[in-house]
């Protein structure tokens, strides 16, 4: 039997698209709840799934915030930069914040350098008290 994964993906995508906005909204809201619980991997998966159905500023914001919380500053910054932000103040502010964090990641303050104890400003990808099940 020949496996036709490309066709399967097309069918699954079409089903999600035809389900209307309800699935997209549920996924986007799931992402926000995951962020609040510091389950950043789960938040990334839910926002990416939401964006797969329809491009939405909230889902993009949540995806980039989750990625930054996993210390993926470059990826989050690139996504925001290529989106262009436009008139969305929240996306523009997040892009500035991520740019600052990305710069600070590679440039410790003099005090941090002398003491040798740089503390991450966001939760590292391995530090979560939640079980992620996505």
N, CA, C and O atoms as CSV, one atom per row, in Angstrom:
chain,resi,resn,atom,element,x,y,z
A,1,UNK,N,N,0.846,-1.188,0.000
A,1,UNK,CA,C,0.000,0.000,0.000
A,1,UNK,C,C,0.885,1.243,0.000
A,1,UNK,O,O,1.815,1.348,0.800
A,2,UNK,N,N,0.603,2.154,-0.871
A,2,UNK,CA,C,1.373,3.391,-0.980
A,2,UNK,C,C,0.850,4.415,0.018
A,2,UNK,O,O,-0.347,4.693,0.082
A,3,UNK,N,N,1.775,4.969,0.795
A,3,UNK,CA,C,1.392,5.985,1.785
A,3,UNK,C,C,1.445,7.358,1.127
A,3,UNK,O,O,2.472,7.763,0.582
A,4,UNK,N,N,0.340,8.053,1.187
A,4,UNK,CA,C,0.231,9.357,0.538
A,4,UNK,C,C,0.084,10.443,1.598
A,4,UNK,O,O,-0.990,11.015,1.785
A,5,UNK,N,N,1.190,10.711,2.284
A,5,UNK,CA,C,1.171,11.672,3.374
A,5,UNK,C,C,0.872,13.089,2.893
A,5,UNK,O,O,0.227,13.855,3.609
A,6,UNK,N,N,1.323,13.449,1.702
A,6,UNK,CA,C,1.060,14.791,1.196
A,6,UNK,C,C,-0.436,15.027,1.009
A,6,UNK,O,O,-0.941,16.111,1.300
A,7,UNK,N,N,-1.138,14.008,0.524
A,7,UNK,CA,C,-2.595,14.128,0.385
A,7,UNK,C,C,-3.269,14.177,1.759
A,7,UNK,O,O,-4.218,14.935,1.960
A,8,UNK,N,N,-2.782,13.371,2.697
A,8,UNK,CA,C,-3.351,13.361,4.053
A,8,UNK,C,C,-3.231,14.738,4.693
A,8,UNK,O,O,-4.179,15.234,5.302
A,9,UNK,N,N,-2.060,15.349,4.551
A,9,UNK,CA,C,-1.865,16.690,5.118
A,9,UNK,C,C,-2.850,17.673,4.494
A,9,UNK,O,O,-3.430,18.506,5.190
A,10,UNK,N,N,-3.033,17.572,3.199
A,10,UNK,CA,C,-3.994,18.439,2.523
A,10,UNK,C,C,-5.405,18.251,3.057
A,10,UNK,O,O,-6.121,19.228,3.281
A,11,UNK,N,N,-5.808,17.008,3.262
A,11,UNK,CA,C,-7.143,16.743,3.814
A,11,UNK,C,C,-7.294,17.288,5.228
A,11,UNK,O,O,-8.304,17.909,5.557
A,12,UNK,N,N,-6.278,17.052,6.067
A,12,UNK,CA,C,-6.342,17.546,7.448
A,12,UNK,C,C,-6.411,19.068,7.480
A,12,UNK,O,O,-7.180,19.645,8.249
A,13,UNK,N,N,-5.611,19.709,6.649
A,13,UNK,CA,C,-5.610,21.168,6.594
A,13,UNK,C,C,-6.972,21.682,6.137
A,13,UNK,O,O,-7.498,22.640,6.704
A,14,UNK,N,N,-7.540,21.053,5.122
A,14,UNK,CA,C,-8.846,21.470,4.619
A,14,UNK,C,C,-9.925,21.304,5.695
A,14,UNK,O,O,-10.798,22.161,5.831
A,15,UNK,N,N,-9.870,20.215,6.452
A,15,UNK,CA,C,-10.842,19.995,7.535
A,15,UNK,C,C,-10.753,21.093,8.584
A,15,UNK,O,O,-11.771,21.614,9.038
A,16,UNK,N,N,-9.528,21.440,8.965
A,16,UNK,CA,C,-9.354,22.505,9.956
A,16,UNK,C,C,-9.864,23.835,9.415
A,16,UNK,O,O,-10.528,24.585,10.130
A,17,UNK,N,N,-9.557,24.127,8.160
A,17,UNK,CA,C,-9.984,25.382,7.550
A,17,UNK,C,C,-11.506,25.464,7.482
A,17,UNK,O,O,-12.087,26.511,7.765
A,18,UNK,N,N,-12.147,24.367,7.109
A,18,UNK,CA,C,-13.602,24.360,6.962
A,18,UNK,C,C,-14.332,24.358,8.301
A,18,UNK,O,O,-15.531,24.633,8.355
A,19,UNK,N,N,-13.613,24.050,9.384
A,19,UNK,CA,C,-14.262,24.049,10.695
A,19,UNK,C,C,-14.575,25.457,11.167
A,19,UNK,O,O,-15.227,25.643,12.194
A,20,UNK,N,N,-14.115,26.443,10.422
A,20,UNK,CA,C,-14.390,27.828,10.768
A,20,UNK,C,C,-13.377,28.348,11.769
A,20,UNK,O,O,-12.349,27.720,12.024
A,21,UNK,N,N,-13.684,29.496,12.327
A,21,UNK,CA,C,-12.763,30.146,13.245
A,21,UNK,C,C,-12.734,29.543,14.627
A,21,UNK,O,O,-11.845,29.860,15.417
A,22,UNK,N,N,-13.689,28.677,14.943
A,22,UNK,CA,C,-13.771,28.157,16.306
A,22,UNK,C,C,-12.516,27.406,16.723
A,22,UNK,O,O,-12.006,27.625,17.822
A,23,UNK,N,N,-12.008,26.526,15.869
A,23,UNK,CA,C,-10.812,25.750,16.190
A,23,UNK,C,C,-9.618,26.672,16.358
A,23,UNK,O,O,-8.818,26.497,17.278
A,24,UNK,N,N,-9.493,27.660,15.468
A,24,UNK,CA,C,-8.385,28.608,15.532
A,24,UNK,C,C,-8.407,29.390,16.837
A,24,UNK,O,O,-7.368,29.583,17.469
A,25,UNK,N,N,-9.574,29.832,17.234
A,25,UNK,CA,C,-9.707,30.595,18.469
A,25,UNK,C,C,-9.384,29.713,19.673
A,25,UNK,O,O,-8.706,30.154,20.601
A,26,UNK,N,N,-9.859,28.488,19.662
A,26,UNK,CA,C,-9.559,27.560,20.763
A,26,UNK,C,C,-8.053,27.345,20.867
A,26,UNK,O,O,-7.500,27.384,21.966
A,27,UNK,N,N,-7.385,27.118,19.741
A,27,UNK,CA,C,-5.936,26.907,19.754
A,27,UNK,C,C,-5.202,28.150,20.256
A,27,UNK,O,O,-4.263,28.042,21.045
A,28,UNK,N,N,-5.624,29.320,19.803
A,28,UNK,CA,C,-4.982,30.557,20.226
A,28,UNK,C,C,-5.183,30.787,21.727
A,28,UNK,O,O,-4.251,31.183,22.426
A,29,UNK,N,N,-6.377,30.544,22.210
A,29,UNK,CA,C,-6.645,30.701,23.642
A,29,UNK,C,C,-5.909,29.646,24.466
A,29,UNK,O,O,-5.468,29.923,25.581
A,30,UNK,N,N,-5.778,28.443,23.919
A,30,UNK,CA,C,-5.003,27.387,24.582
A,30,UNK,C,C,-3.555,27.858,24.734
A,30,UNK,O,O,-2.917,27.630,25.762
A,31,UNK,N,N,-3.059,28.509,23.702
A,31,UNK,CA,C,-1.704,29.038,23.760
A,31,UNK,C,C,-1.555,30.051,24.892
A,31,UNK,O,O,-0.579,30.007,25.640
A,32,UNK,N,N,-2.517,30.962,25.021
A,32,UNK,CA,C,-2.447,31.968,26.089
A,32,UNK,C,C,-2.480,31.318,27.461
A,32,UNK,O,O,-1.720,31.709,28.347
A,33,UNK,N,N,-3.337,30.344,27.649
A,33,UNK,CA,C,-3.405,29.645,28.937
A,33,UNK,C,C,-2.087,28.931,29.225
A,33,UNK,O,O,-1.632,28.903,30.368
A,34,UNK,N,N,-1.478,28.360,28.198
A,34,UNK,CA,C,-0.193,27.674,28.366
A,34,UNK,C,C,0.904,28.658,28.756
A,34,UNK,O,O,1.768,28.336,29.572
A,35,UNK,N,N,0.873,29.853,28.179
A,35,UNK,CA,C,1.848,30.885,28.547
A,35,UNK,C,C,1.698,31.228,30.027
A,35,UNK,O,O,2.689,31.328,30.751
A,36,UNK,N,N,0.467,31.405,30.467
A,36,UNK,CA,C,0.217,31.751,31.873
A,36,UNK,C,C,0.713,30.657,32.813
A,36,UNK,O,O,1.131,30.945,33.935
A,37,UNK,N,N,0.669,29.408,32.364
A,37,UNK,CA,C,1.134,28.275,33.174
A,37,UNK,C,C,2.620,27.973,32.950
A,37,UNK,O,O,3.156,27.015,33.505
A,38,UNK,N,N,3.284,28.808,32.125
A,38,UNK,CA,C,4.696,28.638,31.790
A,38,UNK,C,C,4.989,27.313,31.086
A,38,UNK,O,O,6.071,26.745,31.239
A,39,UNK,N,N,4.021,26.828,30.318
A,39,UNK,CA,C,4.196,25.640,29.478
A,39,UNK,C,C,4.475,26.138,28.059
A,39,UNK,O,O,3.616,26.070,27.180
A,40,UNK,N,N,5.688,26.636,27.858
A,40,UNK,CA,C,6.010,27.353,26.626
A,40,UNK,C,C,6.060,26.461,25.394
A,40,UNK,O,O,5.701,26.908,24.304
A,41,UNK,N,N,6.492,25.221,25.535
A,41,UNK,CA,C,6.495,24.325,24.374
A,41,UNK,C,C,5.062,24.090,23.885
A,41,UNK,O,O,4.795,24.078,22.683
A,42,UNK,N,N,4.171,23.910,24.821
A,42,UNK,CA,C,2.766,23.702,24.476
A,42,UNK,C,C,2.181,24.958,23.831
A,42,UNK,O,O,1.400,24.871,22.884
A,43,UNK,N,N,2.563,26.119,24.351
A,43,UNK,CA,C,2.089,27.381,23.790
A,43,UNK,C,C,2.577,27.563,22.354
A,43,UNK,O,O,1.828,28.029,21.496
A,44,UNK,N,N,3.832,27.195,22.096
A,44,UNK,CA,C,4.371,27.288,20.736
A,44,UNK,C,C,3.562,26.394,19.796
A,44,UNK,O,O,3.185,26.819,18.704
A,45,UNK,N,N,3.298,25.176,20.214
A,45,UNK,CA,C,2.561,24.231,19.366
A,45,UNK,C,C,1.147,24.731,19.076
A,45,UNK,O,O,0.686,24.666,17.937
A,46,UNK,N,N,0.459,25.229,20.107
A,46,UNK,CA,C,-0.920,25.691,19.923
A,46,UNK,C,C,-0.976,26.935,19.042
A,46,UNK,O,O,-1.836,27.030,18.167
A,47,UNK,N,N,-0.062,27.899,19.262
A,47,UNK,CA,C,-0.091,29.107,18.422
A,47,UNK,C,C,0.287,28.805,16.990
A,47,UNK,O,O,-0.298,29.358,16.059
A,48,UNK,N,N,1.275,27.917,16.804
A,48,UNK,CA,C,1.672,27.545,15.442
A,48,UNK,C,C,0.508,26.857,14.719
A,48,UNK,O,O,0.279,27.094,13.533
A,49,UNK,N,N,-0.218,26.011,15.437
A,49,UNK,CA,C,-1.378,25.344,14.836
A,49,UNK,C,C,-2.458,26.365,14.475
A,49,UNK,O,O,-3.086,26.264,13.422
A,50,UNK,N,N,-2.669,27.344,15.350
A,50,UNK,CA,C,-3.640,28.392,15.070
A,50,UNK,C,C,-3.237,29.200,13.839
A,50,UNK,O,O,-4.073,29.519,12.995
A,51,UNK,N,N,-1.950,29.528,13.746
A,51,UNK,CA,C,-1.455,30.290,12.596
A,51,UNK,C,C,-1.510,29.474,11.303
A,51,UNK,O,O,-1.597,30.040,10.213
A,52,UNK,N,N,-1.460,28.171,11.424
A,52,UNK,CA,C,-1.550,27.290,10.249
A,52,UNK,C,C,-2.919,27.427,9.592
A,52,UNK,O,O,-3.058,27.283,8.377
A,53,UNK,N,N,-3.923,27.705,10.414
A,53,UNK,CA,C,-5.285,27.844,9.906
A,53,UNK,C,C,-5.519,29.247,9.344
A,53,UNK,O,O,-6.094,29.414,8.268
A,54,UNK,N,N,-5.057,30.258,10.103
A,54,UNK,CA,C,-5.286,31.634,9.672
A,54,UNK,C,C,-4.288,32.548,10.355
A,54,UNK,O,O,-4.022,32.398,11.548
A,55,UNK,N,N,-3.732,33.496,9.608
A,55,UNK,CA,C,-2.774,34.444,10.169
A,55,UNK,C,C,-3.522,35.419,11.070
A,55,UNK,O,O,-4.513,36.027,10.665
A,56,UNK,N,N,-3.036,35.556,12.285
A,56,UNK,CA,C,-3.724,36.359,13.286
A,56,UNK,C,C,-2.672,37.005,14.186
A,56,UNK,O,O,-1.739,36.328,14.619
A,57,UNK,N,N,-2.803,38.292,14.472
A,57,UNK,CA,C,-1.813,39.003,15.290
A,57,UNK,C,C,-1.700,38.437,16.697
A,57,UNK,O,O,-0.603,38.354,17.249
A,58,UNK,N,N,-2.841,38.044,17.286
A,58,UNK,CA,C,-2.786,37.478,18.649
A,58,UNK,C,C,-1.984,36.177,18.671
A,58,UNK,O,O,-1.145,35.972,19.547
A,59,UNK,N,N,-2.246,35.315,17.715
A,59,UNK,CA,C,-1.531,34.037,17.673
A,59,UNK,C,C,-0.045,34.270,17.410
A,59,UNK,O,O,0.798,33.585,17.990
A,60,UNK,N,N,0.284,35.227,16.544
A,60,UNK,CA,C,1.686,35.553,16.281
A,60,UNK,C,C,2.357,36.097,17.542
A,60,UNK,O,O,3.481,35.711,17.866
A,61,UNK,N,N,1.674,36.987,18.247
A,61,UNK,CA,C,2.199,37.540,19.493
A,61,UNK,C,C,2.483,36.422,20.489
A,61,UNK,O,O,3.544,36.389,21.112
A,62,UNK,N,N,1.533,35.512,20.631
A,62,UNK,CA,C,1.680,34.412,21.589
A,62,UNK,C,C,2.793,33.452,21.174
A,62,UNK,O,O,3.528,32.953,22.026
A,63,UNK,N,N,2.920,33.191,19.884
A,63,UNK,CA,C,3.996,32.336,19.402
A,63,UNK,C,C,5.356,32.962,19.712
A,63,UNK,O,O,6.250,32.293,20.230
A,64,UNK,N,N,5.505,34.240,19.392
A,64,UNK,CA,C,6.796,34.911,19.596
A,64,UNK,C,C,7.117,35.076,21.076
A,64,UNK,O,O,8.274,34.949,21.475
A,65,UNK,N,N,6.117,35.356,21.883
A,65,UNK,CA,C,6.344,35.469,23.327
A,65,UNK,C,C,6.796,34.125,23.901
A,65,UNK,O,O,7.690,34.077,24.745
A,66,UNK,N,N,6.185,33.052,23.447
A,66,UNK,CA,C,6.556,31.713,23.902
A,66,UNK,C,C,7.968,31.361,23.454
A,66,UNK,O,O,8.754,30.822,24.233
A,67,UNK,N,N,8.290,31.666,22.202
A,67,UNK,CA,C,9.629,31.384,21.697
A,67,UNK,C,C,10.680,32.165,22.487
A,67,UNK,O,O,11.734,31.624,22.820
A,68,UNK,N,N,10.400,33.419,22.785
A,68,UNK,CA,C,11.336,34.226,23.573
A,68,UNK,C,C,11.487,33.655,24.975
A,68,UNK,O,O,12.580,33.684,25.541
A,69,UNK,N,N,10.419,33.144,25.533
A,69,UNK,CA,C,10.478,32.533,26.861
A,69,UNK,C,C,11.304,31.254,26.861
A,69,UNK,O,O,11.777,30.812,27.908
A,70,UNK,N,N,11.474,30.667,25.688
A,70,UNK,CA,C,12.326,29.486,25.528
A,70,UNK,C,C,13.731,29.875,25.080
A,70,UNK,O,O,14.511,29.032,24.636
A,71,UNK,N,N,14.042,31.169,25.203
A,71,UNK,CA,C,15.347,31.727,24.809
A,71,UNK,C,C,15.615,31.618,23.312
A,71,UNK,O,O,16.772,31.611,22.889
A,72,UNK,N,N,14.578,31.534,22.523
A,72,UNK,CA,C,14.694,31.521,21.058
A,72,UNK,C,C,14.473,32.942,20.542
A,72,UNK,O,O,13.560,33.202,19.758
A,73,UNK,N,N,15.342,33.864,21.005
A,73,UNK,CA,C,15.178,35.281,20.680
A,73,UNK,C,C,15.298,35.548,19.186
A,73,UNK,O,O,14.526,36.329,18.630
A,74,UNK,N,N,16.262,34.903,18.535
A,74,UNK,CA,C,16.476,35.157,17.108
A,74,UNK,C,C,15.265,34.755,16.279
A,74,UNK,O,O,14.823,35.503,15.407
A,75,UNK,N,N,14.735,33.573,16.556
A,75,UNK,CA,C,13.576,33.098,15.799
A,75,UNK,C,C,12.364,34.004,16.040
A,75,UNK,O,O,11.678,34.394,15.095
A,76,UNK,N,N,12.108,34.336,17.303
A,76,UNK,CA,C,10.977,35.210,17.632
A,76,UNK,C,C,11.149,36.585,16.986
A,76,UNK,O,O,10.206,37.136,16.419
A,77,UNK,N,N,12.356,37.128,17.077
A,77,UNK,CA,C,12.626,38.433,16.477
A,77,UNK,C,C,12.463,38.419,14.974
A,77,UNK,O,O,11.907,39.352,14.394
A,78,UNK,N,N,12.949,37.357,14.336
A,78,UNK,CA,C,12.817,37.240,12.879
A,78,UNK,C,C,11.357,37.164,12.452
A,78,UNK,O,O,10.958,37.801,11.477
A,79,UNK,N,N,10.563,36.389,13.177
A,79,UNK,CA,C,9.134,36.279,12.851
A,79,UNK,C,C,8.446,37.637,12.954
A,79,UNK,O,O,7.659,38.007,12.083
A,80,UNK,N,N,8.743,38.371,14.013
A,80,UNK,CA,C,8.132,39.689,14.190
A,80,UNK,C,C,8.634,40.678,13.143
A,80,UNK,O,O,7.867,41.484,12.616
A,81,UNK,N,N,9.926,40.606,12.849
A,81,UNK,CA,C,10.506,41.527,11.873
A,81,UNK,C,C,9.903,41.307,10.483
A,81,UNK,O,O,9.580,42.267,9.783
A,82,UNK,N,N,9.754,40.044,10.090
A,82,UNK,CA,C,9.207,39.745,8.766
A,82,UNK,C,C,7.712,40.022,8.687
A,82,UNK,O,O,7.181,40.285,7.607
A,83,UNK,N,N,7.032,39.962,9.829
A,83,UNK,CA,C,5.608,40.297,9.842
A,83,UNK,C,C,5.424,41.781,9.601
A,83,UNK,O,O,4.450,42.205,8.979
A,84,UNK,N,N,6.370,42.569,10.098
A,84,UNK,CA,C,6.318,44.009,9.865
A,84,UNK,C,C,5.540,44.781,10.906
A,84,UNK,O,O,5.559,46.012,10.889
A,85,UNK,N,N,4.847,44.097,11.823
A,85,UNK,CA,C,4.159,44.781,12.910
A,85,UNK,C,C,3.082,45.740,12.451
A,85,UNK,O,O,1.946,45.679,12.921
A,86,UNK,N,N,3.434,46.619,11.541
A,86,UNK,CA,C,2.467,47.595,11.058
A,86,UNK,C,C,1.989,48.490,12.177
A,86,UNK,O,O,2.797,49.060,12.910
A,87,UNK,N,N,0.684,48.617,12.312
A,87,UNK,CA,C,0.121,49.503,13.332
A,87,UNK,C,C,-0.160,48.769,14.635
A,87,UNK,O,O,-0.681,49.372,15.573
A,88,UNK,N,N,0.174,47.476,14.719
A,88,UNK,CA,C,-0.093,46.721,15.946
A,88,UNK,C,C,0.955,47.075,16.999
A,88,UNK,O,O,2.105,46.642,16.922
A,89,UNK,N,N,0.537,47.868,17.979
A,89,UNK,CA,C,1.441,48.361,19.021
A,89,UNK,C,C,2.025,47.212,19.823
A,89,UNK,O,O,3.215,47.231,20.137
A,90,UNK,N,N,1.227,46.220,20.160
A,90,UNK,CA,C,1.703,45.091,20.970
A,90,UNK,C,C,2.822,44.330,20.263
A,90,UNK,O,O,3.820,43.976,20.891
A,91,UNK,N,N,2.667,44.078,18.968
A,91,UNK,CA,C,3.702,43.370,18.218
A,91,UNK,C,C,4.976,44.203,18.119
A,91,UNK,O,O,6.079,43.667,18.225
A,92,UNK,N,N,4.828,45.514,17.915
A,92,UNK,CA,C,6.000,46.382,17.842
A,92,UNK,C,C,6.742,46.436,19.178
A,92,UNK,O,O,7.972,46.401,19.209
A,93,UNK,N,N,6.003,46.518,20.270
A,93,UNK,CA,C,6.625,46.544,21.600
A,93,UNK,C,C,7.321,45.222,21.902
A,93,UNK,O,O,8.419,45.210,22.458
A,94,UNK,N,N,6.684,44.109,21.540
A,94,UNK,CA,C,7.294,42.801,21.768
A,94,UNK,C,C,8.583,42.669,20.959
A,94,UNK,O,O,9.572,42.122,21.448
A,95,UNK,N,N,8.571,43.167,19.728
A,95,UNK,CA,C,9.782,43.099,18.899
A,95,UNK,C,C,10.926,43.885,19.552
A,95,UNK,O,O,12.064,43.415,19.563
A,96,UNK,N,N,10.640,45.071,20.094
A,96,UNK,CA,C,11.669,45.869,20.775
A,96,UNK,C,C,12.191,45.142,22.020
A,96,UNK,O,O,13.396,45.106,22.268
A,97,UNK,N,N,11.276,44.570,22.791
A,97,UNK,CA,C,11.658,43.841,24.002
A,97,UNK,C,C,12.553,42.649,23.662
A,97,UNK,O,O,13.567,42.420,24.322
A,98,UNK,N,N,12.178,41.901,22.642
A,98,UNK,CA,C,12.961,40.723,22.242
A,98,UNK,C,C,14.332,41.147,21.721
A,98,UNK,O,O,15.332,40.485,22.000
A,99,UNK,N,N,14.384,42.238,20.971
A,99,UNK,CA,C,15.665,42.740,20.480
A,99,UNK,C,C,16.570,43.097,21.653
A,99,UNK,O,O,17.760,42.785,21.636
A,100,UNK,N,N,16.011,43.751,22.675
A,100,UNK,CA,C,16.797,44.097,23.873
A,100,UNK,C,C,17.277,42.848,24.598
A,100,UNK,O,O,18.433,42.780,25.016
A,101,UNK,N,N,16.408,41.868,24.749
A,101,UNK,CA,C,16.784,40.627,25.430
A,101,UNK,C,C,17.849,39.883,24.647
A,101,UNK,O,O,18.782,39.329,25.229
A,102,UNK,N,N,17.711,39.870,23.328
A,102,UNK,CA,C,18.683,39.186,22.471
A,102,UNK,C,C,20.055,39.838,22.618
A,102,UNK,O,O,21.069,39.143,22.691
A,103,UNK,N,N,20.092,41.148,22.662
A,103,UNK,CA,C,21.346,41.872,22.828
A,103,UNK,C,C,21.951,41.596,24.197
A,103,UNK,O,O,23.152,41.347,24.309
A,104,UNK,N,N,21.123,41.637,25.240
A,104,UNK,CA,C,21.604,41.397,26.605
A,104,UNK,C,C,22.071,39.965,26.793
A,104,UNK,O,O,22.939,39.709,27.628
A,105,UNK,N,N,21.516,39.028,26.039
A,105,UNK,CA,C,21.907,37.627,26.150
A,105,UNK,C,C,23.391,37.465,25.838
A,105,UNK,O,O,24.076,36.653,26.460
A,106,UNK,N,N,23.877,38.232,24.886
A,106,UNK,CA,C,25.261,38.106,24.462
A,106,UNK,C,C,26.178,39.158,25.076
A,106,UNK,O,O,27.398,39.077,24.931
A,107,UNK,N,N,25.603,40.142,25.759
A,107,UNK,CA,C,26.407,41.209,26.346
A,107,UNK,C,C,26.049,41.370,27.827
A,107,UNK,O,O,25.203,42.199,28.160
A,108,UNK,N,N,26.667,40.602,28.712
A,108,UNK,CA,C,26.357,40.727,30.132
A,108,UNK,C,C,26.822,42.072,30.670
A,108,UNK,O,O,27.761,42.670,30.144
A,109,UNK,N,N,26.165,42.540,31.715
A,109,UNK,CA,C,26.599,43.772,32.357
A,109,UNK,C,C,27.942,43.532,33.025
A,109,UNK,O,O,28.354,42.387,33.211
A,110,UNK,N,N,28.627,44.616,33.387
A,110,UNK,CA,C,29.942,44.485,34.034
A,110,UNK,C,C,29.818,43.692,35.326
A,110,UNK,O,O,30.663,42.846,35.618
A,111,UNK,N,N,28.777,43.959,36.098
A,111,UNK,CA,C,28.575,43.250,37.372
A,111,UNK,C,C,28.355,41.759,37.130
A,111,UNK,O,O,28.926,40.929,37.836
A,112,UNK,N,N,27.529,41.410,36.135
A,112,UNK,CA,C,27.290,40.008,35.811
A,112,UNK,C,C,28.574,39.327,35.355
A,112,UNK,O,O,28.839,38.176,35.699
A,113,UNK,N,N,29.368,40.062,34.571
A,113,UNK,CA,C,30.603,39.498,34.046
A,113,UNK,C,C,31.594,39.218,35.176
A,113,UNK,O,O,32.224,38.161,35.206
A,114,UNK,N,N,31.729,40.167,36.104
A,114,UNK,CA,C,32.670,40.013,37.212
A,114,UNK,C,C,32.247,38.872,38.132
A,114,UNK,O,O,33.070,38.046,38.524
A,115,UNK,N,N,30.993,38.831,38.464
A,115,UNK,CA,C,30.489,37.782,39.368
A,115,UNK,C,C,30.315,36.444,38.675
A,115,UNK,O,O,30.333,35.396,39.321
A,116,UNK,N,N,30.147,36.478,37.361
A,116,UNK,CA,C,29.991,35.235,36.605
A,116,UNK,C,C,28.651,34.562,36.809
A,116,UNK,O,O,28.520,33.363,36.563
A,117,UNK,N,N,27.655,35.307,37.251
A,117,UNK,CA,C,26.340,34.684,37.477
A,117,UNK,C,C,25.265,35.425,36.691
A,117,UNK,O,O,24.532,36.253,37.232
A,118,UNK,N,N,25.191,35.114,35.430
A,118,UNK,CA,C,24.136,35.683,34.608
A,118,UNK,C,C,22.862,34.889,34.823
A,118,UNK,O,O,22.841,33.673,34.633
A,119,UNK,N,N,21.812,35.567,35.214
A,119,UNK,CA,C,20.522,34.896,35.390
A,119,UNK,C,C,19.672,35.165,34.162
A,119,UNK,O,O,19.621,36.298,33.681
A,120,UNK,N,N,19.008,34.147,33.650
A,120,UNK,CA,C,18.169,34.380,32.467
A,120,UNK,C,C,17.008,35.295,32.808
A,120,UNK,O,O,16.441,35.211,33.898
A,121,UNK,N,N,16.655,36.165,31.880
A,121,UNK,CA,C,15.543,37.079,32.118
A,121,UNK,C,C,14.207,36.388,31.872
A,121,UNK,O,O,13.177,36.810,32.398
A,122,UNK,N,N,14.227,35.345,31.087
A,122,UNK,CA,C,13.008,34.577,30.831
A,122,UNK,C,C,13.272,33.124,31.203
A,122,UNK,O,O,14.420,32.706,31.354
A,123,UNK,N,N,12.217,32.379,31.345
A,123,UNK,CA,C,12.325,30.979,31.754
A,123,UNK,C,C,13.068,30.163,30.697
A,123,UNK,O,O,12.654,30.155,29.538
A,124,UNK,N,N,14.155,29.474,31.063
A,124,UNK,CA,C,14.835,28.618,30.075
A,124,UNK,C,C,13.951,27.437,29.683
A,124,UNK,O,O,13.004,27.100,30.393
A,125,UNK,N,N,14.266,26.812,28.552
A,125,UNK,CA,C,13.384,25.773,28.018
A,125,UNK,C,C,13.280,24.542,28.910
A,125,UNK,O,O,12.333,23.768,28.768
A,126,UNK,N,N,14.223,24.340,29.821
A,126,UNK,CA,C,14.172,23.141,30.656
A,126,UNK,C,C,13.544,23.418,32.020
A,126,UNK,O,O,13.308,22.484,32.787
A,127,UNK,N,N,13.274,24.665,32.329
A,127,UNK,CA,C,12.790,24.995,33.676
A,127,UNK,C,C,11.292,25.240,33.658
A,127,UNK,O,O,10.847,26.376,33.493
A,128,UNK,N,N,10.530,24.204,33.822
A,128,UNK,CA,C,9.090,24.338,33.890
A,128,UNK,C,C,8.565,23.351,34.919
A,128,UNK,O,O,8.969,22.188,34.951
A,129,UNK,N,N,7.667,23.827,35.748
A,129,UNK,CA,C,7.086,22.934,36.757
A,129,UNK,C,C,5.814,22.264,36.231
A,129,UNK,O,O,5.078,21.640,36.995
A,130,UNK,N,N,5.560,22.392,34.945
A,130,UNK,CA,C,4.340,21.825,34.364
A,130,UNK,C,C,4.690,20.662,33.441
A,130,UNK,O,O,5.747,20.653,32.810
A,131,UNK,N,N,3.818,19.712,33.372
A,131,UNK,CA,C,3.964,18.605,32.429
A,131,UNK,C,C,3.328,19.057,31.123
A,131,UNK,O,O,2.174,19.485,31.101
A,132,UNK,N,N,4.075,18.961,30.049
A,132,UNK,CA,C,3.567,19.404,28.764
A,132,UNK,C,C,3.078,18.199,27.967
A,132,UNK,O,O,3.795,17.213,27.798
A,133,UNK,N,N,1.856,18.300,27.487
A,133,UNK,CA,C,1.228,17.125,26.889
A,133,UNK,C,C,0.806,17.332,25.453
A,133,UNK,O,O,0.174,16.443,24.883
A,134,UNK,N,N,1.125,18.469,24.830
A,134,UNK,CA,C,0.631,18.758,23.489
A,134,UNK,C,C,1.208,17.788,22.492
A,134,UNK,O,O,0.906,17.873,21.302
